[in-house]
């Protein structure tokens, strides 16, 4: 793949640009006058925008070009950063919706394009390595972004409202956009008409969705991954949104900036390393059932750590548990990606990735709405325990449904042949 350096650069810069702000995102919004409950409701609007556009964006990417949609998604992300820089509440809310649109447009684009071109060169036998490289460079970017985020207040003492973080992130995204436009080719679809009416375009969207729905019904492995994505989105949003205020409450003011950076750096670094380790394990596991067992082990470890974090009363132990959580998340991400890509053909890969992202966002949207209400009545500890319990019950139901579908032998046999 001659474009591999372009992909790796984009994956790395995507991680850096995101983490520079994500590391302090909740604190950045509270510094602009929003409460935790208001932040939850505002982000729900972003999730709603993603939910509405998630699947159509994947279908459009399959039909007309994923690179174009990726470019548009980056522009939406830049719009969100500019809205936050303005500090105006109305613009921030609009920016959250715009960011949700960008997330929808970005799903099933550059990652699907990378996997498709990888498989053209190396086949399915080395598919785990494709996920390993994309995950590795993305999470290394997250780790680098965490270091930059922690260093910015030291370099510029007036970065209390995190304006410098937003500016640096915008510059990184602009550089990433230039590299992607120049170094990453789009896939040219054979027999693709140059012009397509709106009615025919809508018909193609419906047909693609019907194919994906039939595929999920026929292959129980894909059904497991999509169902587990809803549960993952529902529970993990609590960790990703509320860990910063929790650490702020446990750490002293002079420790906060570096505590945030250290937790983010090591969580992302361990996330990358654990994904590499999981990919190495998966290359030695050829049975679908055993891969599902590995998948379940990672998920239940995350659930236990999440519940434990609710009771951590010292910043040090909270940080250790936070890093452990992401170690297991990296492993489950690698297994999840392999299980998904083994279940779908190239023609539906982008659509299926969008459906998975839709499932994650839908779970997150429901969770944000509930958390916004719960935080008005209970403290954060009870919210985290509720989300951990929901994860355990929901994923357990998905596993039982997967085991119960013994009559679905076609999807399993095809998956086993693809990994043998």
Secondary structure, 3 states (H helix, E strand, C coil): CCCHHHHHHHHHHHHHHHHHHHCCHHHHHHHCCCCHHHHHHHHHHHHHHHHHHHHHHHHHHHHHCHHHHHHHHHHHHHHHHHHHHHCCHHHHHHHHHHHHHHHHHHCCCHHHHHHHHHHHHHCHHHHHHHHHHHHHHHHHHHHHHHHHHHHHHHHCCCHHHCHHHHHHHHHHHHHHHHHHHHHCCCCCCCCCCCCCCHHHHHHHHHHHHHHHHHHHHHCHHHHHHHHHHHHHHHHHHHHHHHHHHHHHHHCCHHHHHHHHHHHHHHHHHHHHHHHHHHHHHHCCCCCHHHHHHHHHHHHHHHHHHHHHHCCCCCHHHHHHHHHHHHHHHHHHHHHHHHHHHHHCCHHHHHHHHHHHHHHHHHHHHHHHHHHHHHCCCCCHHHHHHHHHHHHHHHHHHHHHHHHHCCCCCHHHHHHHHHHC
